[in-house]
């Protein structure tokens, strides 16, 4: 086969173009700091990369759920802890009211006023919200869990005057909210206010009414004894035990969420590391390859230039 000068020129130009294309690819990789820009550049790496990115998005979704759950449970624990403080103060007030040396006015005004303040505080804690969502309302997260309203019936105070007591209404529902922390792991997010808190507030109201009416000790009368200070004290203690049970359960689930959150963060770091290995360019290696490719390109350019410039007009025509 006869090698013509035109063929040599075309080969030189083709080699220059090929080297220039390789040089441009390396420059682009270093600029983007990525092994490939399009999946077609490296299908094998791209396939693994897409799979890792999908896993990472799933992990981030679980991690976000865990963070929200942790906030809810921490808020629930704080509220129940504050409820315990209220119960201790309420018990002390009731014990003071059980002192036979006190008058009806002292019970109704001095102790009763503070007891009413504790009721308001307990209702406020029962309506604790996180990011505008009420945590003790079951599924009804946009609705307050509790409200105080006037009772439809009146009672007689220590002086025999008719007064309208307060009653507490639960406005939530019985929903237990489940959240996924992983493919095979879920946790109950909320503590239901009707189960954990409602009875406690009702006991505080019973105590407040008993102080207003000056009903102190049980008299073995089934119609009136449930509304005495003595019965209210038992109710406060019993409801505190109930709240502590729910607080313990919430604490156990909180530890589960914290453990899952830590595990998810570890897996996310490992996944990002694998993704970096598949996608990111080793800058030191890339710069070395770029320098080598630049040298190769310049050598090819120099050789081609000399070969073409050395040809005579007769060579071109042959």
C-alpha positions as CSV (number, residue, x, y, z in Angstrom):
1,X,0.0,0.0,0.0
2,X,1.4,3.4,-1.0
3,X,1.4,5.9,1.8
4,X,0.8,9.3,0.3
5,X,1.7,12.6,1.9
6,X,-2.0,13.5,2.1
7,X,-2.6,10.4,4.2
8,X,0.3,11.4,6.5
9,X,-1.2,14.9,6.9
10,X,-4.6,13.5,7.6
11,X,-3.2,11.0,10.2
12,X,-1.3,13.8,11.9
13,X,-4.4,16.0,12.1
14,X,-6.4,13.0,13.4
15,X,-3.8,12.3,16.1
16,X,-3.7,15.9,17.1
17,X,-7.5,15.9,17.4
18,X,-7.5,12.7,19.4
19,X,-4.9,14.0,21.8
20,X,-6.7,17.3,22.1
21,X,-10.0,15.5,22.9
22,X,-8.3,13.5,25.7
23,X,-6.8,16.7,27.0
24,X,-10.2,18.4,27.1
25,X,-11.8,15.4,28.9
26,X,-9.1,15.4,31.6
27,X,-9.5,19.2,32.0
28,X,-13.3,18.8,32.4
29,X,-12.9,16.0,35.0
30,X,-10.6,18.1,37.1
31,X,-12.9,21.1,36.7
32,X,-16.0,19.2,37.8
33,X,-14.0,17.0,40.2
34,X,-16.1,14.1,38.9
35,X,-15.1,10.9,37.2
36,X,-17.9,11.3,34.6
37,X,-20.4,14.0,33.6
38,X,-22.9,11.8,31.8
39,X,-23.8,8.1,32.4
40,X,-22.6,7.3,28.9
41,X,-19.1,8.4,29.9
42,X,-18.7,5.4,32.2
43,X,-21.8,3.2,32.4
44,X,-20.4,0.8,35.0
45,X,-19.5,3.5,37.5
46,X,-22.7,5.5,36.7
47,X,-24.8,2.4,37.5
48,X,-23.2,1.9,40.9
49,X,-23.3,5.7,41.6
50,X,-27.0,5.9,40.9
51,X,-27.7,2.9,43.2
52,X,-25.6,4.5,46.0
53,X,-27.4,7.9,45.5
54,X,-30.8,6.1,45.8
55,X,-29.7,4.4,49.0
56,X,-28.4,7.7,50.3
57,X,-31.8,9.5,49.7
58,X,-33.5,6.7,51.5
59,X,-31.1,6.9,54.5
60,X,-31.6,10.7,54.6
61,X,-35.4,10.2,54.7
62,X,-35.1,7.8,57.6
63,X,-32.7,10.1,59.4
64,X,-35.1,13.1,59.0
65,X,-37.9,11.0,60.4
66,X,-35.7,9.9,63.3
67,X,-34.9,13.6,64.0
68,X,-38.5,14.6,64.1
69,X,-39.4,11.7,66.3
70,X,-36.6,12.5,68.7
71,X,-37.9,16.1,69.0
72,X,-41.4,14.9,69.7
73,X,-40.4,12.4,72.3
74,X,-38.0,14.8,74.0
75,X,-40.8,17.4,74.2
76,X,-43.2,14.7,75.6
77,X,-40.6,13.7,78.2
78,X,-40.2,17.3,79.2
79,X,-43.9,17.9,79.5
80,X,-44.5,14.8,81.6
81,X,-41.5,15.7,83.8
82,X,-43.1,19.1,84.4
83,X,-46.4,17.4,85.2
84,X,-44.6,15.4,87.9
85,X,-43.5,18.7,89.5
86,X,-47.1,19.9,89.4
87,X,-48.3,16.7,91.0
88,X,-45.8,17.1,93.8
89,X,-46.9,20.7,94.5
90,X,-50.6,19.6,94.2
91,X,-50.1,16.8,96.7
92,X,-48.5,19.2,99.2
93,X,-51.4,21.6,98.8
94,X,-53.9,18.9,99.3
95,X,-52.1,17.7,102.4
96,X,-52.2,21.2,103.7
97,X,-55.9,21.3,103.0
98,X,-56.4,18.1,104.9
99,X,-55.2,19.9,108.1
100,X,-58.3,20.2,110.3
101,X,-57.1,23.5,111.7
102,X,-57.8,25.4,108.4
103,X,-61.0,27.2,107.8
104,X,-63.2,26.9,104.7
105,X,-62.1,30.3,103.4
106,X,-58.4,29.4,103.8
107,X,-58.9,26.2,101.8
108,X,-61.1,27.9,99.1
109,X,-59.1,31.1,98.7
110,X,-55.5,30.6,99.8
111,X,-55.0,27.0,98.7
112,X,-57.8,26.9,96.0
113,X,-56.4,29.8,94.1
114,X,-53.0,28.2,93.7
115,X,-54.6,24.8,92.8
116,X,-56.4,26.6,90.0
117,X,-53.1,27.9,88.8
118,X,-51.7,24.4,88.7
119,X,-54.7,23.2,86.6
120,X,-54.0,26.0,84.1
121,X,-50.4,25.0,84.0
122,X,-51.2,21.3,83.5
123,X,-53.5,22.1,80.6
124,X,-50.9,24.3,79.0
125,X,-48.4,21.5,79.2
126,X,-51.0,19.1,77.8
127,X,-51.2,21.4,74.8
128,X,-47.4,21.3,74.2
129,X,-46.6,21.6,70.4
130,X,-43.6,21.0,68.3
131,X,-43.4,23.0,65.1
132,X,-47.0,24.0,65.5
133,X,-48.2,20.4,65.9
134,X,-49.8,19.3,69.2
135,X,-48.0,16.2,70.5
136,X,-50.7,14.8,72.8
137,X,-53.7,15.0,70.4
138,X,-53.3,11.6,68.7
139,X,-53.8,12.1,64.9
140,X,-55.3,15.5,65.5
141,X,-52.0,17.3,65.5
142,X,-53.5,20.6,64.4
143,X,-55.9,20.6,67.3
144,X,-55.2,21.4,71.0
145,X,-55.4,18.3,73.1
146,X,-57.2,19.9,76.1
147,X,-59.5,22.8,76.9
148,X,-61.1,24.0,80.1
149,X,-64.8,24.9,79.9
150,X,-67.5,25.7,82.4
151,X,-69.4,22.8,83.8
152,X,-73.1,22.6,82.8
153,X,-73.9,22.2,86.5
154,X,-73.0,24.4,89.5
155,X,-71.7,23.5,93.0
156,X,-72.1,25.2,96.3
157,X,-69.0,26.8,97.8
158,X,-68.0,26.7,101.5
159,X,-70.4,29.6,102.1
160,X,-73.3,27.9,100.3
161,X,-73.1,30.1,97.2
162,X,-73.5,28.6,93.8
163,X,-70.4,28.6,91.6
164,X,-69.6,27.1,88.2
165,X,-66.7,24.7,88.3
166,X,-64.4,23.9,85.4
167,X,-64.3,20.7,83.4
168,X,-61.6,19.5,81.1
169,X,-62.3,18.2,77.6
170,X,-60.0,16.0,75.5
171,X,-60.1,17.3,71.9
172,X,-57.7,14.7,70.3
173,X,-58.4,11.2,69.2
174,X,-57.1,7.7,70.1
175,X,-54.5,7.6,67.3
176,X,-51.1,6.1,67.8
177,X,-48.7,7.5,65.3
178,X,-46.1,5.1,63.8
179,X,-42.9,6.2,62.1
180,X,-40.4,4.1,60.2
181,X,-36.8,4.3,61.2
182,X,-35.7,1.7,58.7
183,X,-37.0,-1.0,56.3
184,X,-38.0,-3.3,59.2
185,X,-38.0,-0.9,62.1
186,X,-40.8,1.4,63.3
187,X,-41.6,3.3,66.5
188,X,-44.7,4.8,68.1
189,X,-44.1,8.6,67.9
190,X,-46.7,10.0,70.3
191,X,-48.1,9.7,73.9
192,X,-51.8,10.0,73.9
193,X,-53.1,12.7,76.2
194,X,-56.3,10.9,77.0
195,X,-54.3,8.0,78.4
196,X,-51.5,9.8,80.1
197,X,-52.7,13.2,81.2
198,X,-56.5,13.5,81.2
199,X,-57.0,11.7,84.5
200,X,-54.3,13.8,86.2
201,X,-56.0,17.1,85.2
202,X,-59.4,15.7,86.3
203,X,-57.9,14.8,89.7
204,X,-56.6,18.4,90.0
205,X,-60.1,19.7,89.2
206,X,-61.6,17.4,91.8
207,X,-59.1,18.8,94.4
208,X,-59.9,22.4,93.4
209,X,-63.7,21.7,93.7
210,X,-63.2,20.0,97.1
211,X,-61.2,23.0,98.3
212,X,-64.0,25.4,97.1
213,X,-66.7,23.4,98.8
214,X,-64.6,22.7,101.9
215,X,-65.1,18.9,101.4
216,X,-62.1,17.4,103.3
217,X,-62.4,13.8,104.6
218,X,-64.3,10.8,103.2
219,X,-67.5,10.0,105.2
220,X,-68.3,6.6,103.6
221,X,-71.0,8.3,101.5
222,X,-70.6,7.0,97.9
223,X,-72.3,10.1,96.6
224,X,-70.0,12.7,98.1
225,X,-66.7,11.0,99.0
226,X,-65.4,10.8,95.4
227,X,-65.3,14.6,95.5
228,X,-63.3,15.1,98.7
229,X,-59.7,16.2,99.2
230,X,-58.9,12.8,100.5
231,X,-60.1,11.1,97.3
232,X,-58.4,13.8,95.2
233,X,-55.1,13.0,96.8
234,X,-55.5,9.3,95.9
235,X,-56.4,10.4,92.4
236,X,-53.3,12.6,92.0
237,X,-51.0,9.8,93.2
238,X,-52.7,7.2,90.9
239,X,-52.6,9.5,87.9
240,X,-48.9,10.3,88.6
241,X,-48.1,6.6,88.5
242,X,-49.9,6.4,85.2
243,X,-48.0,9.3,83.8
244,X,-44.7,7.8,85.0
245,X,-45.5,4.5,83.1
246,X,-46.1,6.4,79.9
247,X,-43.0,8.5,80.5
248,X,-40.9,5.3,81.0
249,X,-42.4,3.9,77.8
250,X,-41.6,7.1,75.9
251,X,-38.1,7.1,77.3
252,X,-37.5,3.6,76.0
253,X,-38.7,4.5,72.6
254,X,-36.6,7.7,72.6
255,X,-33.5,5.5,73.3
256,X,-34.5,3.3,70.3
257,X,-34.8,6.4,68.1
258,X,-31.4,7.8,69.3
259,X,-29.7,4.5,68.6
260,X,-31.3,4.3,65.1
261,X,-30.3,7.9,64.4
262,X,-26.7,7.2,65.3
263,X,-26.7,4.0,63.1
264,X,-28.2,5.9,60.2
265,X,-25.6,8.7,60.5
266,X,-22.8,6.0,60.4
267,X,-24.3,4.3,57.3
268,X,-24.8,7.7,55.6
269,X,-21.1,8.5,56.1
270,X,-20.1,5.1,54.7
271,X,-22.4,5.5,51.7
272,X,-21.1,9.0,51.0
273,X,-17.5,7.6,51.1
274,X,-18.4,4.9,48.6
275,X,-20.1,7.4,46.4
276,X,-17.0,9.6,46.5
277,X,-14.8,6.7,45.5
278,X,-17.1,6.0,42.5
279,X,-17.6,9.7,41.4
280,X,-14.9,12.0,42.7
281,X,-11.6,12.6,40.9
282,X,-8.4,12.0,42.7
283,X,-7.0,15.5,42.2
284,X,-3.3,14.6,42.6
285,X,-3.7,11.7,40.1
286,X,-5.8,13.8,37.8
287,X,-3.4,16.7,37.7
288,X,-0.5,14.3,37.0
289,X,-2.5,12.7,34.1
290,X,-3.3,16.1,32.8
291,X,0.3,17.2,32.8
292,X,1.3,14.0,31.0
293,X,-1.4,14.4,28.4
294,X,-0.4,18.0,27.9
295,X,3.2,16.9,27.3
296,X,2.0,14.2,24.9
297,X,-0.1,16.7,23.0
298,X,2.7,19.2,22.7
299,X,5.0,16.4,21.4
300,X,2.5,15.2,18.8
301,X,2.0,18.9,17.8
302,X,5.7,19.5,17.4
303,X,6.3,16.3,15.4
304,X,3.3,16.8,13.1
305,X,4.4,20.4,12.5
306,X,7.9,19.4,11.5
307,X,6.7,16.6,9.3
308,X,4.2,18.8,7.5
309,X,6.5,21.8,7.1
310,X,9.4,19.6,5.7
311,X,7.3,18.6,2.7
312,X,8.0,20.4,-0.6
313,X,5.4,21.4,-3.1
314,X,6.3,18.4,-5.2
315,X,5.7,16.1,-2.1
316,X,2.2,17.5,-1.8
317,X,1.5,16.9,-5.4
318,X,2.8,13.3,-5.4
